[in-house]
């Protein structure tokens, strides 16, 4: 039994049993992947996969039991490598961050800038995706830490920590009638076409909840994954926008105006997460604290000891 055999099994599951994709991910050949899996099955004495001819179609019952163990072995091996790097190259290495567009565009730049000045020899890789994709990148080991508002607390395999709270704003073109209202109300917002985030992104759940509680059905004419797209179509006159307040910049968004909507929608919480059981190098702890100063190493380590399913809050 060797790590390459275990990696072949893990990737086969991750890549939907497509051996061509597995071979590409492991930088080897498809016959080589098949051979690694077969040799492991022969050593174990049972088949891990159901086959249709030469194709893998699913896991056997024994395979479904074995794969989590294989994940644990490979996770431990990767942690061991990080321990070696920690003591041999304390200020060099890689840090992979997965984040939603809003976090990558508006929340992370200052932290990345400060971290790069402190650790110039650490290679930063930034991956963007949906909240679910952020979680999956963490669980697969593709990312070291993930940042998102939605979904992260849904995964027991992740340690999640609350970073900061934020609210939404309504954005409109200059001279829009909403700017003349003495107070913004949901009833008034619902009279205009609305452009906002796609379901599952950037507090959309709280937006829908607020309208539902008031018995209102807003006219959602367009949804998008990021605020820049929303702002573009508001500028074109397609409707009013509902975006995260941090996504509006008076100096840049000169053709728009923002109206605080913090009293209309529930407060949102941005969370940082990492894979449960992962070994975090010292510079990872430093990045976390740079991004959210209350999240000291002591706090993060304490959170990692909590039972699964707990969203750790300071």
N, C-alpha and C positions, 0 to 999 in steps of 0.2 A: 504494500500500500504506500502510495506517495502523494504529495500535494497536488501534482499535476492531474492525477486521476480524480482526486476530490474536486478540483476546480472544473474539470470537464463535466462532472455530474451537476455541480452547482450552476454552471452556465447553461447547461441543457435545460434546466428548470426555468431559469430566468429568461431564456430566449425562446420560450414556447416550444421546446423540443426540436427546434430548427438547427440541425448540426452544421449547416453552412454558416449561420450566424455565430454559432459557438466557435467554430474554427477561426472565423474572422476576429472575434473578441479575444481569443487566446493566441492569435498569431501562429496558427499551425494549420494542418490540413484536416479535411473532414474524415478521411480514413484514420488519421492519427487520433482524432477525438473518439471515434467508434472503438478503436483498439484500446484506448485508455479506459473507457467505460466497461468494455467486455472483460478486461484483465481484472478490474476491481470487482466486478460481479463474480468472477470465478474465484477470487480470493475470499470473498464474503460468503459464497455458497448460495446466493439467491439473486434473482434478477431485480434490478432497481426500476426498470422501465417496461411498460407494455409496448410491444412492437407490432407493426403491420408491415411485413416484409423487412426491409432494412430501415424503415422509418420508426422513430420513437413517437408514440402518440400520447402517453400519459405515464404517471408513476404507478407502480404496483403498490399494494398495501404495505409491503415491506419497505419499498422505496420511500413512501410517505413518512414512515417512521425514521428511516435512516437520514433523510435530507436535513432535518433540523440538527442532527448530530454532526453531519458533515459541515454545515454552516458554522457550528460552534468550534469545530477543529480549525477551520480556515480562519475564523475570527481570532482565535487564540494565536495562530501562527502570525497573522498580520499584526496583532498587538505586540508580539515578541519582537518583530522587526522594528516597530516603532520605539520599543524600549531601547534597542541597540542604537537607533538613530539619535534618541534623546541624549544618550551619554557619550556618543562619539561625535555628533554634530549638533550641538545644542542650539545654535542660531541659524541652522540651515535645514531645508527640507521642503515639503509641499503642504499647502493648506487648501482644501477644496470646500467651497461654500456653495450651497444650493439655496436659492431664494426666489420668491415670486418677483415679477417685474417691478411692482411698487416698492418692495424692499430694496431691490438691487439699484433702482433708479433714484430713490429719494432718501432711504434710511442708511444705506451702507457706505456711500462715498467718503464721508468724513472719517469713519472708522478704518476703511481701507487705506486712505491717505496716511493717517497717523501710523498705522501698523507697518506700512511699507517703509516709512522713514526709520522705524525702529528695527525692522527685520528685513534689510534689503536682500538677504540671501535666501529668503523663503519665497518659493514660487506660489503665487496665488492663482487658483482656478475658480472662476465664478460661473455657476450653472444656473440658468433661469428655467422656470417651469411652473406648472400649476401647483397648488398646495399638495395634492396627492403625489405628483411627480417629485416634489421636494422630499416628502416622506420616503418614497421608494428609493431615491438616490441615497438617503441616509441608511436605510435598511440593507441596501446592497453593498454598502461600503464605497460607493462612488463619490460620496461627499462626506466630509468630516463633521460639519455643522450645517444646520438648515434654519432658515428664517422665513416665517410666514404668519399670517393671521389666522387662517382657517386650517382645519384638518389635523394638525400635528398631534393634538391630544387624543386622536382616535386610534393611535397605534401603541400597543403595550410594549413594543420593542424599542420605543424611543423614550428618552428622558427629556421632558419639556420644562422650560423655565419662562416665566412671564418677564418681558423686557420693558415695555412701555405701553401706555394707553393713548388712544387717539380717537378723534371724532371725524365726522364727515362735513363737507361743505357743499352747498349748491352753487354751481357756476353758471353764469349767464353772460350774454353779450352786453356791452355798454348800452345804457338807456333802456334796458329791459324793464317791463312794468313791475317785476318782483322787487326791484331796487327801491321802489317808492313805497312799498308796504312797511308800516310801522313795525310789524313783527311777522317773521316767516312762520307759516303754518303748513301742516301736511295737506290739509284740505286745499289750500292755494297751490301747493306744488303739484297736486294731482290734476289740476286743470290744464297743465301744460304737457306736451310730449316730453318723456324722460329718457335720457341716455345715461347708463350707468354700467357697473361691472357685471360680468357674466356670473351666473350662479356658482358659488364656491370660491369666489375671489373677493379679497379686500373688503370684508364686512358686508357682503351682499345679503347674507342671512339676516343681519340686523335691519337692513333696509326693508326687506320684504316683511319682516316681523312687525315693524312699526306701522306700515300701511295696513296690514291684516288686522292688527289690534284695533285700529280706528275704523275698520270696515270699508277701506278705500281700495280701489283697483287702479293703480297708476297706468298710464298709457306708455309702456316701455317700447319705444320705437327702435332702439338699438342697444346692444350690449357688447362689451369688449373686455379684454383681459387686463388692459392697463389704462392709466389715466391720460396718457398722451393721445391715444386714439379718441377717447371720450372728448377731450378738449378740442381736438381738431373738428369733430362734427358739431360741437356746440358753436364753434366759430362760424361754421357754414350755415347755421340757423336751423338745424334739424330738430333742436329741442334744448331743454335745460339739462345740465349734467349734475350728477351726484358722485363726488369723488372724495378720496381721503384728503383731509385738510393739508397734510404735509406735501401733497402733490401739486398744490397751487403756489406759484411764485410770482408775486406782483411785478418784479423786475422783468421776468421773462414772458409772463402771460399778459402782455399789455392790452390784448384785444378781448380780454375777459374780465369779469368781476366775480368775486367770491362772496358768498353770504354764509355766515356761520350757521351750521345746522346741528350743532352739538346737542341742542335741546329737543331735536326731533327724533334722533336715532340713538339707540343704546351705544355706550362706549365700547370700543373695540380694543383687543389686547394683541399686540404682536409678541410672538413667542420664538424662542431659540430652542433648537433640539439637537441631540446627538444620539447615536445608536447606543442602547443599553449594553454595558460591558465593554465598550470601546476604550482603548487606552488613548488618552489625550496628551499630546506633547505640551511642554510648558508654554510654547508660543501660541498654542490654541487657547489655553486659559487666558493668556494676555489679550488675544484678539477679542474673546468674549467680553472681558472687562472693558476693553476699549469701546466696544459697541454699546454695552449697557453697564455703566460703572457699578451699580449695585451687585452685579454678578461676579463677585470675587472668586478666586479659586476655591476658597473654603465653602462658599455658598454652592458652587457647582458640584463639588465633591459630595456635599451633603445631599443635594438633590439626586445624585446618582445612586445613593443608598436607599432612596424611597421605593416603596412597592410600585409595580407597574400600574398605570392608570391614574397616577396622581400628577396634576399640573402644579409644579412647585412654584410658589409665589413668596416673595419677600415681604 
